[in-house]
Amino acid sequence: MNNKRPQNILQQSVSDLRRASILQGAEKVFCEKGYHKATTKLVAKAAGVGEGTIYNYFKNKHELLLALLKEMLMEPIKKIIIENPPEDPTLYFELIIENRSLILHKYGSLIASLLTEIRRDPKLMEELYFKILRPVSDLLEGYLAKQKNNGRFKSINPLVIANGIIGAVWLNTAFKLTTLDERYRYISPETITEELTDWFIEGLNPKLMKETN
């Protein structure tokens, strides 16, 4: 059995690398062709594998897209909000904002084009929400609820605040990365992070609620 373990590890490593190659190929093809015009044949060619190999990892193009978006949107933030969330709320929000900014900077145009196409497919849009977007929101909601119960945050509705935070981060970052509003040209990413973090912390501060009352 000991002789089999290194072989199994090697096989797993090769399998992981091949899966990563397929996702990279999908990213390239979806970016160039869009979701609806992309084919598994084109993805296979971009990934350097046979088309049949893709079906060893993903049932169809639909599942491949969800896996790609999960890799883009969920995996980078797992360490922050799942594996090792900092106790300090200020650091927590700073890390989340910086992470989402990096994601939009790296994949913003691809995500925007995919979401535009996905809107035509209600079933796919529903899966994207419940399998990828909702889990991130739920984790942030859980963190807010925990901090509220510990007395660090004032009495809030965690669902409303979680979605409010996500919306504020994505919208400000999107404005910064596009030329839609030229005023953002003069605002640094560090300033956006600092301003939003201060706003979240101040707004959630239970002491301010007591002073107001």
Helices and strands as residue ranges (DSSP letters): H 4-33, H 40-47, H 51-54, H 61-73, G 75-77, H 78-78, I 79-83, H 89-118, H 122-128, I 129-133, H 134-149, H 158-177, G 182-186, H 189-204, H 206-212
